[in-house]
Amino acid sequence: MGLKNQHIFIFSLINFDGPLESTTFTMAKLLAKNNHVYYVDRPVTLRDWVKDRNTKEIKRRKPHFFSAGNSFIETDTPNLKVIITPPVPSINMLPEGPLYRLAVKMNEWIVGGRLKKIIKKLGIKDFIFINSFNFYYPTLHQLLKPTLTVYQCLDPLIRAYEVKHGITSEAILAKQVDVIICSSKELFTNKKLLNKNTFFIPNAADIKHSEQALDLRLPVSAILADIKKPIIGYVGAIERRIDYSILTNLLEQNPDKNFVFVGPVNPDYVDVSKFKQPNLFFKGTVPYSEMPAVLKGFDVAIIPFKKDEVSRTIFPLKLFEYLGSGRPVVSTDFNTDLADFTGDTVAYCQNVNEFTTALNIALEDTPELQQKRLDVAAKNTWEHRIVQIENLLADSLKLKQG
């Protein structure tokens, strides 16, 4: 059935111009093929405005902060506009309680006031409002009165900053919306307890982007030029999810292999200066556009995540991006649900010895095995997922409108 000619506001926790391609912005671009989509960028706090005032991100947004008539940043995607809202007070330092909840209402009033003016100016009568993991504004939708309200739950709340108020705020939000979409089965199980209209639609990959790694004409990224093969690579944030114990043992067991980590390092979880192994390289962040060239240089791509209650909820984008690039993939068995989507194309390992064995097997890759991985990736694209999302939204609209 699908969804067509609807007005959709997506209120995101992620900036539209972040260094890595986000799930939410990818979804927005694909929904805009058949609908009018407004991506509401994460509101800047007054503290961040002052602290980051000289950054290109703040300078880009500043002209739009205080003018409802100049709120839009145009994109290259037809029917997709980015909305910048006014800066809001920084309130997370407040203790949980009535004062904090009053401050939340104030921030919602600031953001909601801007959005109401835009909606009125555009003459929009009916629209869908998707809160994409921005649980800090749990009742914003009440000010806007959309036809359908959706909460997109993408991750567990784990960081102290999130947990402080997020546990309470997310529960408020989850209980009020018409529909919840979760990106993993574990999140689905948890949120189903709060809202019966909860659905599981997993993450996917932009295969058209990652498959560029298969182009014989594409040169391997220059950041890998000085690293001897075989290269065992990881792309993504380097933070609490990584199992540093397994990584340390892998480095010791595999001195003949070089391990390359590409992505931002979170110093709260890892001090890279303590890793002195000669076969480990941290290469920092590279633009999303250069990812295919990076992946092309990997002999094996890895996901060495911890196996714990938090990781059980993770359905990583990089899994299908790796597969879409044609690379062999070796992972820890942090989320056993993933095998339902990848079959026998990915090795899921319980310990470092299994990981090392899987790496050695992966290095004996064949064209037949590569094609199997590409076939799996082709079934897990954003184009497939967006059809599921559109059908769910269309069915939910029909059900609510009677």
Disulfide bonds with the S-S distance in Angstrom:
none
